[in-house]
Amino acid sequence: MTCLYRSCSTNRVSREAAMFEYGPVLESDLPQVADVFAESFRDSVTHMFGDVVPLKAIEDLFRACLDSEPGCFHVARDESRVAGYIFAPSSTLRLWKIALLRGHVLRWIGRWIRGEYGFRMRPVGALMADKVGFMSSALTGGPYVDARILSVAVSPQYRGRGLGSALVQAGLDYLERRGVFRVRLEVRPANTPAVAMYTSFGFVEAGFTSDSQGKWMIMIRESRRPRRIEYGTGGDQRGIEG
């Protein structure tokens, strides 16, 4: 087992989870990360796109995430296979800026127009409405928190081994090194295992928001010692849906 994070040596990581390799996402990992997302959030993908599973669009979205803040995107690997991931940026505002300024949004639009994603207008309208609601809730749904756990997932075949907790700890370790002391996430209230896991990490309920699929619980975690954030440019700066 190889691990770049403090979490791997803490008692939060189960013996089974410690058998996996943890590290930053590589460009070559993105197709597998997209697969894990599609497997893990199949109901959401079906709700939005029907029978189409737009893996290329999901991969392109994660490519923008990787471009925006490489160090916050971690994976758990079983040899060469991606078993799970977490994307926990210190700044969601930076993510949107990078998506716009580095041409990701224009590429998404171009590929959609050319039919490369395989879906038509209806999902685009629904996605736009959900994202507007998401951004609105970020500003009005309780205290503003720029750092987020935006997405964490474990492939169904690897669940029950503690990988979710190990990945969340890796994301929180990264944010702590960045000087982040307040972190937000959204999770479906009915996802009681995820709510329990986040609660064990010190997240507390801070309100609710909703999208076209239903209600999200907002959870916030505050650590004890705030530190100044310094942005870098490389690997871990220096130093992945609930």
C-alpha positions in Angstrom: 0.0 0.0 0.0 1.3 3.4 -1.0 -0.2 6.6 0.5 0.6 10.3 0.2 -1.7 11.3 3.0 -1.7 11.5 6.8 -5.1 9.8 6.8 -3.5 6.4 5.9 -1.7 6.2 9.2 -4.7 7.2 11.4 -7.2 4.9 13.1 -9.9 6.3 10.7 -8.7 4.0 8.0 -9.9 0.4 8.2 -7.5 -2.5 7.6 -9.2 -3.2 4.3 -9.0 0.4 3.2 -5.3 0.5 4.0 -4.7 -2.1 1.3 -5.5 0.4 -1.4 -3.1 3.0 -2.9 -4.1 6.6 -2.5 -2.8 9.6 -4.5 -3.6 12.5 -6.7 -5.8 12.0 -9.8 -3.9 11.7 -13.1 -5.2 12.7 -16.5 -5.2 9.1 -17.4 -7.5 8.3 -14.5 -10.4 10.5 -15.7 -12.2 7.9 -17.8 -12.3 5.6 -14.8 -13.4 8.4 -12.5 -16.3 9.1 -14.9 -17.2 5.4 -14.7 -17.2 5.5 -10.9 -19.4 8.6 -10.9 -21.9 7.0 -13.4 -22.0 3.8 -11.4 -22.4 5.5 -8.0 -25.0 8.1 -9.0 -26.9 6.0 -11.5 -30.3 7.4 -10.3 -29.2 11.0 -10.8 -27.7 10.2 -14.2 -30.9 8.5 -15.3 -33.1 11.3 -13.9 -31.1 13.9 -15.9 -30.2 12.0 -19.1 -32.6 9.0 -19.4 -31.0 6.0 -21.0 -28.0 7.9 -22.2 -24.9 7.7 -19.9 -22.8 10.7 -21.1 -19.4 9.4 -20.0 -17.5 11.8 -22.2 -19.4 14.8 -20.8 -18.7 13.6 -17.2 -15.0 13.1 -18.1 -14.8 16.6 -19.5 -16.4 18.0 -16.4 -13.8 16.2 -14.2 -11.1 17.5 -16.5 -12.0 21.0 -15.6 -12.0 20.1 -11.9 -8.5 18.7 -12.3 -7.4 21.8 -14.1 -8.8 24.1 -11.5 -7.0 22.7 -8.4 -5.1 19.5 -9.0 -4.1 18.8 -5.4 -7.7 18.6 -4.2 -8.6 15.6 -6.5 -7.7 12.2 -5.0 -8.3 8.6 -5.9 -8.1 5.2 -4.2 -6.6 2.6 -6.5 -6.7 -1.2 -6.6 -3.6 -1.8 -8.6 -4.4 0.0 -11.9 -8.2 0.3 -11.3 -9.7 3.4 -9.7 -11.9 2.2 -6.8 -13.1 5.7 -5.6 -12.3 9.4 -5.7 -12.9 12.7 -3.9 -12.9 16.2 -5.2 -12.6 18.7 -2.4 -11.6 22.2 -3.7 -10.5 24.9 -1.4 -12.3 27.4 -3.6 -15.4 26.7 -5.7 -15.2 30.2 -7.1 -11.8 29.4 -8.5 -13.3 26.3 -10.1 -15.9 28.3 -12.0 -13.4 30.9 -13.0 -11.0 28.3 -14.5 -13.9 26.6 -16.3 -14.7 29.9 -18.0 -11.3 31.5 -18.5 -9.5 28.4 -19.7 -12.1 27.5 -22.3 -13.7 24.4 -20.7 -17.2 25.8 -21.0 -16.7 26.7 -24.7 -15.4 23.2 -25.3 -18.4 21.7 -23.6 -20.8 23.8 -25.7 -19.0 22.9 -28.9 -19.0 19.2 -28.2 -22.6 19.3 -27.3 -23.5 21.1 -30.5 -21.6 18.6 -32.5 -23.5 15.8 -30.9 -20.5 14.3 -29.2 -22.2 14.0 -25.8 -25.3 12.2 -27.1 -28.0 14.2 -25.4 -30.3 17.0 -26.5 -31.7 20.2 -25.1 -33.9 19.0 -22.2 -31.0 17.8 -20.0 -29.1 21.1 -20.7 -32.0 23.2 -19.4 -32.4 21.0 -16.3 -28.7 21.1 -15.6 -28.6 24.9 -15.9 -31.6 25.2 -13.5 -29.9 23.0 -11.0 -26.6 24.8 -11.2 -28.3 28.2 -10.8 -30.0 26.8 -7.7 -26.8 25.4 -6.4 -25.0 28.7 -6.8 -27.9 30.6 -5.2 -27.9 28.2 -2.2 -24.1 28.8 -1.8 -24.8 32.5 -1.3 -28.1 32.3 0.7 -28.1 28.9 2.3 -26.4 29.7 5.6 -22.9 31.1 6.1 -20.9 31.4 2.8 -18.3 28.6 2.6 -16.0 28.5 -0.5 -14.3 25.2 0.3 -16.4 22.2 -0.5 -16.5 18.5 -0.7 -18.1 18.6 -4.1 -18.1 14.9 -5.0 -17.0 11.7 -3.4 -17.8 8.2 -4.6 -16.7 4.6 -4.3 -17.4 2.0 -7.0 -20.1 -0.4 -5.9 -17.8 -3.4 -5.9 -15.5 -1.7 -3.4 -18.0 -0.5 -0.9 -18.1 -1.7 2.7 -14.3 -1.5 3.1 -13.9 2.0 4.5 -12.7 3.7 1.3 -15.3 6.5 1.7 -13.9 7.5 5.1 -10.3 7.2 3.9 -11.1 9.5 0.9 -12.9 12.0 3.0 -10.0 12.1 5.4 -7.6 12.6 2.5 -9.7 15.5 1.3 -9.9 17.1 4.7 -6.1 16.6 5.2 -5.5 18.5 1.9 -7.8 21.4 2.9 -6.1 21.6 6.3 -2.7 21.9 4.6 -4.3 24.8 2.6 -5.3 26.6 5.7 -9.0 25.9 5.3 -11.0 25.8 8.5 -14.6 25.7 7.3 -15.8 23.1 4.8 -19.3 22.6 3.3 -21.0 19.7 1.5 -24.5 18.7 0.4 -25.9 15.2 0.9 -29.3 13.6 0.3 -31.0 13.4 3.7 -32.2 9.8 2.8 -28.5 8.8 2.4 -28.2 7.9 6.0 -24.9 6.0 5.8 -23.3 9.1 4.2 -24.9 11.5 6.7 -23.5 9.3 9.5 -20.0 9.2 8.0 -19.9 13.0 7.6 -21.2 13.5 11.1 -18.4 11.3 12.4 -16.0 13.8 10.8 -17.5 16.7 12.6 -20.0 18.0 10.0 -23.2 19.3 11.3 -26.5 20.1 9.7 -26.7 23.8 8.5 -29.9 23.9 6.5 -31.4 22.5 3.3 -31.5 23.3 -0.4 -33.1 21.4 -3.4 -32.8 20.7 -7.1 -34.9 19.0 -9.7 -34.4 15.6 -8.0 -35.3 16.7 -4.4 -33.9 17.9 -1.2 -30.2 18.2 -0.2 -29.0 18.6 3.4 -26.3 21.3 3.8 -23.6 20.2 6.3 -20.6 22.3 7.5 -17.5 21.4 9.4 -15.3 23.9 11.3 -11.9 23.1 12.6 -10.2 24.8 15.5 -7.3 26.6 14.0 -7.8 28.8 10.9 -4.7 29.4 8.8 -4.0 31.6 5.9 -4.5 30.1 2.4 -1.7 30.3 0.0 -2.4 29.3 -3.6 0.3 27.4 -5.5 0.5 26.0 -9.0 1.7 22.4 -8.9 0.7 18.9 -8.0 -0.8 19.2 -4.5 -0.7 23.0 -4.8 1.9 22.1 -3.3 1.3 21.1 -0.8 -12.1 13.8 -6.7 -22.4 14.4 -4.6 -22.8 13.1 -1.3 
